């Protein structure tokens, strides 16, 4: 099953429509109250991410299910230009992206990437380690997976590498990583898609 596709813009009406959609899917699928709350929470996380993406950005939100596994999709179409990104960051006292805190803030940078740059110009090498370019596919340039990220972090945390310990601490504090079973990000040309997976 695939739900209706909700057009998302940086506005309260479309975000509320996405939240309503998650509740409608939960009701249609007769999910227990706790599962319905988890679905709404994951939708809120995606909509919070959408709100934090600046510029002329539009996207789409929908939910799919394969048996007991539900997929919450956020697809964003616009990339920020280098000039616009520099202008926005110059207004920050530190000159850095203050919204980039925790795992969701780090993932947000994938949506905010410079439109003139290569596929993965991110400044977080730990984040990059679990992604890979996909040159054999004409439609998928890059993919990142939370489960692979965790697998690669564990031995580095065991060796007490500072950056890995901090990254693991971010994961432990993240609501979305405790609720979602998996998070994947797919980059296809000028489109970035985040999918949250949850079994109910």
Secondary structure, DSSP 8 states (H G I E B T S, - for coil): -B---EEEESSHHHHHHHHHHHHHHHHHTT--HHHHHHHHHHHHHHHHHHHH--SS-EEEEEEEEETTEEEEEEEE---B-HHHHHHHHHTSSSSS-TT--HHHHHHHHHHT-BTTS-TT--S-HHHHHTEEE-TT-SS--EEEEHHHHHHHHHHHHHTT-HHHHHHHHHHHH-HHHHH-SEEEEEEETTEEEEEEEEE-
